[in-house]
Amino acid sequence: MRRVSVNHLLGLAAAALLATACTTDPGGSSSATPAAPVSTGGEVTGTVTFLLPNTTTTRFVEHDAPAFVAAMKELAPGVTVNVQNAEGKSDLQLNQAQTAINAGTKAIILAAADPSLSGAVLRLAADSNVPVIGYEHEALDGPLYTQVIFDPYKVGQAQGEYFAQHLPQAADGKVTIGRIYGNNGDNYTTKDLDGQNDKMKPLIDSGQVEVACEDYATGWDPAAAQQLAEQCLTRTQNNLDAIVAMNDGTASGAIAALAGQNLAGRIPVYGGQDANLDALKFILQGRQASTVFKNYAVEGETAAKVTMAAISGQAPPADLVNGTFDNHAVQAPAAYLDVQSVDASNMQTVVDAGLYTKEQLCEGISGVAFCGA
């Protein structure tokens, strides 16, 4: 594997600062080198490119891109944000990166279509001295300016803790579950699973919880998750007490499988993340137990501030960097963001954050306390 230095990535004297930007683990106290104030205002011009991974995970189109564009407009009205979507195809994303570089983009914000193949984009950008900011999906195997991400381990912990605190009823006292993970091989999937197991493994080891089926949903695809859930229901003859899915898309696939057996709402689905509108409605309807809420406005603003530092030749902002991310080629400074579990009892959280209005959440739903029943 070819390794390219961070100095080559930036091609700037400020790259020396990057090497010492942070030396802590996620959640630890930062020893980051103080960065100069991020440049703002009309003096900064040009284009930055936001490469989205797909449309199947709806948050990227509905929330992440608009949040980042709004934050960049606030920080640097003279900078244009070029948003491209790879539709789940790594080769298309690589072509989009090449086109952006040829057009003179000042930075690439990369939500990798497939993290395991993202190194091609990183090395391509490094060859042209274009800094890359990894966004949510890990950017692996190449030079990386900074990774901005909702900590997947904390996501998994939140999912596992919610499940442990809200165990479903089981006729024989042993809770039998199916588990549906994200894309096999994704670092996000691995870290999320580690976090889940931190809270769930004691229950499994004690025999209180039994895992009847477990598998990975290729590409985090809801259709793949539905097929896995259908297979699990067939294998267990519908004798499941719960399904734990890794995000809202895979949860929706599981719910579709349950609906096919008239079991939606009777067998709860745990472990969602992203707080998609459909998922929040499923929660209010009793079909999904919970989700992990990520404040996209915070992530978009964080990524915008990091991007401004990158194109201004500065180290990543010290007040944002709180850990390091090993992407197999470099130890990149990272901004790990916190998450929060949301269910019907604290649904107001997403309203207060401006994610959705109460009217959007309650449209078509009746008989629910949150919606005024």
C-alpha positions, 0 to 999 in steps of 0.5 A: 500500500502506497503511503503519502505524507501529510506534508505532500497532502497539504503542500503548505508550511502549515502542515507541520502543525498538523502532525501535532494537532492531536495526540489523544483518544476519542473522549480524552482531553486534547493536547492540540496545537492552538490553531489560528482563527479560521478565516471567514468573510468575503475574502475567501473564494473558490469551490469546495466539493462535498462528495455524498455516498448514496441516496439510500441513507436519506440523511445525507441528501436531506440533512447533511448536505444542506447543513454543510452548505448553510454553514459554509455560506455563513463562514465564507459567502464567497465559497461555492459548495459543489455537492455530488452523490455517488449513488453507492458507486465508488468508481463514480465517486472517484470520477467525481473527485477527479472532475472536481480536482480538474476544476480547481476545487480547494478541498474535498469533503468525503462521505465515502461510498465504500470506506474500504475503497476510499483510499483511491480518492485520498491518494488522487487528492494528495497528488494534487495537494487537495486536502480531504476532510473525511465526513461520517463515513471513514476515509481510509488508506491515504492522506487525510486532513481531518475526520469529522464523525459521530463516534460510531463506538458511542452510537453502538453503546447508545444502541446497546444501552437502550436495548439493555434498559428496555428489554422486551417481554419473553414468554420463557424468560430468555429474550431471543433476538435477530441482529442486523449489522451494517456493511461488512468490513466498514470500520463504522460497522465494526466500531458500532458493533463493539459499542453494542457488545459493550452493553449487550454481551453481558446479557448474552453471556449470562443467557438472558439474551440469545442471538438466533440470527446475525448477519451484515446488510450489504451496503447498509441497504434496507432491501438487504436487511429485509431479506436477512430479517425474512430469513431469520423469521423463517429460521425461527418460525417467527419466534423472535422477541426483538430485532436489533438493526444498526441504522434506520435504513436497516431497521426499516427493512426489518420492519418491512419483513415483520409487516409481511408476517403481520408482526410489525409492532408486536416484535420491536426493532431496536438499534436505529440511528440517523433519526430519519423521518420514517424511523421517527414515525415508526417510533411513534407508531410503536414499530421501532423502539428507538433511534440514535439522534445525530445533530446534523447542524452540529456536524455540518458546522464542524465540517465547515470550520474544518474545511475553512482551516484546511483551505486557509492553510491552518491546522484543524481548529483545536477547539473541535479536534478531540481525538485521532483517527487511524485510517491505516495510512495516517493518524489523522486529527478527528472531531468525534461528535456525541449522540443521543438515544431518542424514543417516544418519551423524548421525541421533542429533542429532534423538534428542538434541534430543528430536525423536523417539526411536530407537524411533520412527525405527527402527520397521519398519526393519531392516538399518540400522546406526543401528537396530542392524543 
